[in-house]
Amino acid sequence: MQPGPRNLITDVAGLAVGNAEDHRLKSGVTAIVCDPPATAAVQILGGAPGTRETDLLEPHNTVQTVDGIILSGGSAFGLDAASGAQAALREMGRGFAIGPHRVPIVPTAILFDLINGGDKDWGQFPPYRELGYEAVRNAAPTFMTGSAGAGTGALTATFKGGLGSASAVLPNGVTIGALVAVNALGSVTVGSSRHFWAAPFEQQDEFGGLGLPHPMPADASDIRTKMGANLKAAANTTIAVIATDAVLTKAEAKRLAVAAHDGFSRAIWPAHTPLDGDLIFALATGASGKTLELADFLDLGAAAAATMARAIARGVYDAKAAENDPVPSWLSSG
């Protein structure tokens, strides 16, 4: 498999991504806009999720497609970003048609970035509704990664987190893409080294080309978490989207989200903890027109995990240092 032309989730036809952030706040919002609406599902494996409109994504429920997905900082305050996103999409004439009305369907997930050195004294109302509106309006085929959008104030146990993305084109021509805001309780690097756990899946030195350490450091199996770094135990959660241009049912999209969680386990140690809200949305745009036999779907699931692992490492690799950061950026630590 090779990356798509942008090595971004927007290599999947039918998707655009927009960011909006406030660097004083050290927080932001990322919007994934689906045009046309895409089949969607979700899988939540973390013990502390924060979400909106995820129940409708279950295969047995009525709504089949979504107009977009929102990933936001701000903990529960960030759920306001969905209201801003809905407003922007409604202005565009988008949404689920009910009589003369259109209701944009925008499932949302949040991460906790309240204790990251940013100024959270926002007054009476949090800014996430406006950031959600702006993120949708900024949606385009290319976008910033690292300290941008929902990844602006993200942290991991050892380095700054960030917004990451990656893509791959399978031999059958189907494209898979991942987008992730990395704010994990655990670490994405091996022990005390700068080598990424995701190294075996790296393409074209996209996150430094260091490979795995050899020999493995003696502390490789040590469990490094934000609690060990004297950060608040609640300050976690990795939220992501896995997308493909294959034609999938909601049930198949759910299975794709399940498979993509293996990318979390390949790139973050530990992952899926009781103090993370680890979550993956799955989107299938169907733009390729290709339906998949079982063997091809097995390959798609494996590619989803590998692409997600790469996106996680890229999010940390691309993060930039800022004033009052509790931990260093990967780039500033070399």
Sequence and secondary structure as in RCSB ss.txt:
>XXXX:A:sequence
MQPGPRNLITDVAGLAVGNAEDHRLKSGVTAIVCDPPATAAVQILGGAPGTRETDLLEPHNTVQTVDGIILSGGS
AFGLDAASGAQAALREMGRGFAIGPHRVPIVPTAILFDLINGGDKDWGQFPPYRELGYEAVRNAAPTFMTGSAGA
GTGALTATFKGGLGSASAVLPNGVTIGALVAVNALGSVTVGSSRHFWAAPFEQQDEFGGLGLPHPMPADASDIRT
KMGANLKAAANTTIAVIATDAVLTKAEAKRLAVAAHDGFSRAIWPAHTPLDGDLIFALATGASGKTLELADFLDL
GAAAAATMARAIARGVYDAKAAENDPVPSWLSSG
>XXXX:A:secstr
 B  SSSSGGGSTTEEEEEEEETTTTEEEEEEEEEEEEEEEEEE SSS  EES GGGSTTSS  EEEEEEEE SG
GGGGGHHHHHHHHHHHTT SEEETTEEE    EEE   SSSS      SS SHHHHHHHHHHT BS    BSSGG
GTT B SSSB EEEEEEEE TTS EEEEEEEE  SSBSBSTTSS BTTGGG  TTTT    S SS  TTTT    
TTTTT  TT    EEEEEESS   HHHHHHHHHHHHHHHHHHSBS S TT   EEEEEE  TT     HHHHHHH
HHHHHHHHHHHHHHHHHT    TT SS  TGGG 
